[in-house]
Amino acid sequence: MATVAPSIETRTVGSRRAGDRWADRTFRVVAFGAGLLVLVILALIAYFTISKAWPAFNHAGFSFLFDDTWDQNKNSFGALALVYGTVVTSIIALFFAMPLSLGIALFTTELASKRMRTAVTHVIDLLAAIPSVVYGYWAFILFRPWTKGFYESIADTLGKIPGLSAIFGGPAAGASFMTAGLILAVMVTPIITSLSREALLTVAQDDKNAALAMGATRWEMLRVSVFPRVRSGLVGAMMLGLGRAMGETIAVALVIGGTTQITSHVFQPGRTMASIIANNFGEATGLDRSAMIGLGAVLFAITIAVNVFARWLAGRTPDAMKGA
């Protein structure tokens, strides 16, 4: 009996270790396959869009990216004005959404009571769940008519100041770059707020208390102990909001207007790549349809570039250990 027990125990431990090695190898294979599947899907999307858009690329050449004339009737496809509209509306959205989102995130993490923090968090999550078509319908029915008079008053004041006249000068239209940017700001604020809040919560409360105990004001505590440690998270939140704003379709299509142009006046109507696809893709055929798919390919490439830039920028910002 004394000689049998060690052999049984040895076989049990050996079989358990073999099972653990098998489970570890299986996990590695599954994880590697999942990561590889993402790359395969991206490659298939790129191949499909480029192959379907190749007739338009071949027809227009480099003018597809560097010409601002988009006229389906004349088979003239220049996406520059549409790229411009996409970038302008996204920048307007970030200009308004980022300070508001950061303010809400700081309020919920630093100032609000537990009950207030819970209520604000629920409201933010609810806003993030509202479909984009609802935002677009609300902006088209209620917001757009009201903005025209407001834009005209701004054009009559700021629009007459040298330097600002090129941006806020008249005439003003309710369906414009500014209206599209504002509705995008409303839509991306919940996303940026949630991510910023999660980043701020990663800073230990003991580190904040230590800064306050040293005589720092609340703002100095945030500037010294919090912001350096969450800078990469805030950059990631901003870039994710930018990607959402650039790809938004229905809401923008309802409130931006229908004029393909490059202008510095933000109160003028325009178009984005996503909006023209939403409005015209259903009726497009032949070369026109190929050009629409080409716009999707360009938007896909811009989105990838934005994400790569975000990763690079986040990697250059101090992390939690460097900020300590």
C-alpha positions, 0 to 999 in steps of 0.5 A: 500500500505504501508503494502504490499511493505515490505512483497514483498521486504522480499519475494524477499530478502528471495528467493534470499538468498535461490537461493544463498544457492542452487547455493553455495551447487551446486557449492560445489557438482560439485567441490567435484565431480570433485576432486573425479573424479581425484582420481577415474581415478588414481585408475582405472589406477592403478588397470588396469595396476597392474591387467594386469601386475600381471602375470609378477609380479607373474612370476618374483617376487621381481626380477622384480624390483631388477634384471637388466636382461631383456630378452624376449626370456628367459622370464627374466624380470628385470627392474632395468637397465631400471629404471636406464636409466630413472633416468640417462637421467632425471637427465642429462636433469635437469642438463642442462635444469634447469640453462638454464630455470632459466636464460631465465626466469630471462632475460625475467622478469628482463633485456629484453625490452618489445619487446624482452620479447614478442619475447622470450616468443613466441619462448618458447611457440612455442618450448613447442608446438612442438611434441616430435616425431619432436624433436626425428627425428631431434636428430636422423637425425642431432644431433646423428651423430654429437655427436659421434665425440664430445663425443670421443673428450671428452672421450680422454680428460676428460675420462683420468682424474681419477675420471671422467673416470668412467663417460666420459670414452670411447668408445663413441656412438652417441646413448647414455644416454647423447644424450637422456638427451640432447634432453630431456633437450631441450624438458623440457626447455620451460616448466620449463622456463614458470613456472619459469617465472610465479613464478618470476612475482608474486614478486611485483616490489615495493619490488624489487625497495625497495631493489635497493633503499637500495643500493643492487645490482641486484644480491643481490636484486634477492637473498634477495627479489626474490628467497626466495619468489619463491623457492616453485614455482621453485621447482614445475617447476623443478619437473614438468620438471622431470616428463615430462623427465621421461615419454618421449617416442618417442624422447628417443627411437630414440636416446638412443640406444638399450642396456639394461645395468647399467653403469656409462659411460654416452656416452654408449647406454642404455634403459629407461622404456618408450623407451622399451615400445615404441619399443616392445609393439606392438609385445609383447604377453603373458607374455612379454606383461604383463611385458611391462604393468608392466613397465608402472605400475612402471613408474606410481608409480615413477611419483606419488612418484616424485610428492609427493616428490615435494609437500613435498619439496615445502611445506618445502620451504619458501613461499612469506610471510615467505620470506618477 
